[in-house]
Amino acid sequence: MPIVEVTCARDVDGESLRLLLQALPHAVSVAVDCPEEPYDGHLQPGDVDIRVRERGPLDSGGLGIVVEVRSKWTESRASNRQERVSQLRKALVQASGATGLGVYLALPCAAWAQDD
């Protein structure tokens, strides 16, 4: 299950942000699809966890929106991670029209468990 954190500046266009958040679950699932954890196109509750926060007064950064995706490391994901994150950013920009958008893909060694 990918965990996605979205940080946005106060002046980000609300409609662009809404469209981005709507597109995120599918776009992230496509970006991290791999033989070890295939994406079948049918998202279930808990498949993608999205957290959104406004940039605070002590935060810094020049981008309007930063999307950080964390998903479990697999060899197939790691082998082409730059291509994956570039395609994800492109999909999010196309879906939302957002400008000043950065996407970070982290693939830590991790494990996950949840209720069925």
N, C-alpha and C positions, 0 to 999 in steps of 0.2 A: 504494500500500500504506500503510494507516495504521500508525503506530507508537503504541503505547499504553503509558503508564507508570502503574502503580498503586502508590501509596504508602499504607501502612496503619499505624495505631497498633498497639502491642503488644497492646492489650486487645481488638482486633477479634475478634468471634466467628468461629471457623474455618469453620464450616459456611456462614455468610453469605458469607465471602470465597470459598470454594470454588464456591458457586452463582454468584456474581458473575463469577468468572473463566471459568466454563463458558458464561455468557451473553454475555460480552464480544465474541467474534469476530463473531457474527451481528448483535448489537445495534449495534456500531460500523459494520459494513458497511452496515446499513440507514441509519444516521445520515449516512454520507458518500456514499451512492448518488447519482449524478448522471448526466446524459446523456453527459458526457465520459468517465466511468469507471463504467459501470453495474454493479450487483450482480445476478448471476443466481441467487443463492441457493445456489450450490455453491462453498464455500470450498476453496481449494487451499493446499498448503503455501506459506508466504511471503505469503499475502494479508493477514494481520493479524499484526503482531509485537507480542507482549505482554511487558512487563518488570515484575516485581513486586519491591518492596523494602519492608522494614520501616522506619518512621521512626527515624532515628538519634537519639542523645542530644543532638546539637547542632541538629537540625531543630526547627522550630516549626510550629504550626498547630493549629486547634481542631477540625478534622474527623477522624473516625475513618478515612475512606478518601477519597483524592483520585485521580481517574482523569483523566489528561491524554492527550488524543488529538491527534495531529498528522497531518494529511493534506494533500496538495497543494492549493494554492489553485486554485479554479475560480470563475468568476463565479456559476454556479448554486449552488455551495455557500455562497459568501459572502453571497449575497442573502438567505438565510434562516437564517443560522448560529445565531441565538438559538433559533429554533424547533427546529432540529436538535439542539442540545445539551440543550434542555429535554426533548425526546422521548427522547433517549438516557438521560438521568438517570432519567426515569420508568420506562423499560424495565428498567434495571438494578435499581432499587429493587423493582419488581414481581417480578423473577426471583430476587432474593437476600434480600429482606426487610431489607437493610442500612439502618441509620440513620446519620446523620452522614456522608452521602455527597455529595461535590462532584465535578462534572465540568467540565473545561476543554477547549474545542475550539480548537485553533490551526490556521490555514490558511496556512502560509508558502508563498512562491514556492519550489518545489522540483522536483527530478527524481528518478527512481528507475530502477535497472536491477538485474536479477538473472539467475541461470542459469535456463534452462528446465527 
